[in-house]
């Protein structure tokens, strides 16, 4: 947190001429709590208060201010640049990464490694590293390594990391399927040496093994 009540004053500056009740309506927070945050203390108990990451997300949406920047100003991202994956983990070998409330799971052919962490909001640079390695965000908690997918079952929403369905799989939601369908089909074809069959309109239906010479 910034020294003294600098962060609270910053929040007050962000609000500008907007009324507390207007911000409350936009953010879903109470106007009294928003004012407490600006003052840096609970006016009932006089205790110093610090907004949670979830509160900051709501304020970032209400003020149209970047969430990551707000986290940095509140002190949540101070250690982001030093974040490292466990020494035994190579991200390019990982099938998928799953974020829990206070842990991260790395699942690969070698099994699962789970790491307990205090806060997941400090991992902006880690998420960027995942994206650079062709991990796709399937929901708020799941990132899948596109280079490791060997079979895609659209009717079930399942992604397999073994062409014979012998290993772990993940199930993705319908929205993720709509967004990533063609990408998933293309990566499975590339990862397995298969070619996509198409219907009369050119839409991919399934993957058929291709003989490589």
Secondary structure in CASP SS format (residue, H / E / C, confidence):
PFRMAT SS
TARGET T0000
AUTHOR 0000-0000-0000
METHOD secondary structure of the structure
MODEL  1
X C 1.00
X C 1.00
X C 1.00
X C 1.00
X C 1.00
X H 1.00
X H 1.00
X H 1.00
X H 1.00
X H 1.00
X H 1.00
X H 1.00
X H 1.00
X H 1.00
X H 1.00
X C 1.00
X C 1.00
X C 1.00
X C 1.00
X H 1.00
X H 1.00
X H 1.00
X H 1.00
X H 1.00
X H 1.00
X H 1.00
X H 1.00
X C 1.00
X C 1.00
X C 1.00
X H 1.00
X H 1.00
X H 1.00
X H 1.00
X H 1.00
X H 1.00
X H 1.00
X H 1.00
X H 1.00
X C 1.00
X E 1.00
X C 1.00
X C 1.00
X C 1.00
X C 1.00
X C 1.00
X C 1.00
X E 1.00
X C 1.00
X C 1.00
X C 1.00
X C 1.00
X H 1.00
X H 1.00
X H 1.00
X H 1.00
X H 1.00
X H 1.00
X H 1.00
X H 1.00
X H 1.00
X H 1.00
X H 1.00
X C 1.00
X C 1.00
X C 1.00
X H 1.00
X H 1.00
X H 1.00
X H 1.00
X H 1.00
X H 1.00
X H 1.00
X H 1.00
X C 1.00
X C 1.00
X C 1.00
X C 1.00
X C 1.00
X H 1.00
X H 1.00
X H 1.00
X C 1.00
X C 1.00
X C 1.00
X C 1.00
X C 1.00
X C 1.00
X C 1.00
X C 1.00
X H 1.00
X H 1.00
X H 1.00
X E 1.00
X E 1.00
X E 1.00
X E 1.00
X E 1.00
X E 1.00
X C 1.00
X C 1.00
X C 1.00
X E 1.00
X E 1.00
X E 1.00
X E 1.00
X E 1.00
X E 1.00
X C 1.00
X C 1.00
X E 1.00
X E 1.00
X E 1.00
X E 1.00
X E 1.00
X E 1.00
X C 1.00
X C 1.00
X C 1.00
X H 1.00
X H 1.00
X H 1.00
X C 1.00
X H 1.00
X H 1.00
X H 1.00
X H 1.00
X H 1.00
X H 1.00
X H 1.00
X H 1.00
X H 1.00
X C 1.00
X C 1.00
X E 1.00
X E 1.00
X E 1.00
X C 1.00
X C 1.00
X C 1.00
X C 1.00
X E 1.00
X E 1.00
X E 1.00
X E 1.00
X H 1.00
X H 1.00
X H 1.00
X C 1.00
X C 1.00
X E 1.00
X E 1.00
X E 1.00
X C 1.00
X C 1.00
X C 1.00
X C 1.00
X E 1.00
X E 1.00
X E 1.00
X C 1.00
X C 1.00
X C 1.00
X C 1.00
X C 1.00
X C 1.00
X C 1.00
X C 1.00
X E 1.00
X E 1.00
X E 1.00
X C 1.00
X C 1.00
X H 1.00
X H 1.00
X H 1.00
X H 1.00
X H 1.00
X H 1.00
X H 1.00
X H 1.00
X H 1.00
X H 1.00
X H 1.00
X H 1.00
X H 1.00
X H 1.00
X H 1.00
X H 1.00
X H 1.00
X H 1.00
X H 1.00
X C 1.00
X E 1.00
X E 1.00
X E 1.00
X E 1.00
X E 1.00
X C 1.00
X C 1.00
X C 1.00
X C 1.00
X C 1.00
X E 1.00
X E 1.00
X E 1.00
X E 1.00
X E 1.00
X E 1.00
X C 1.00
X C 1.00
X C 1.00
X C 1.00
END
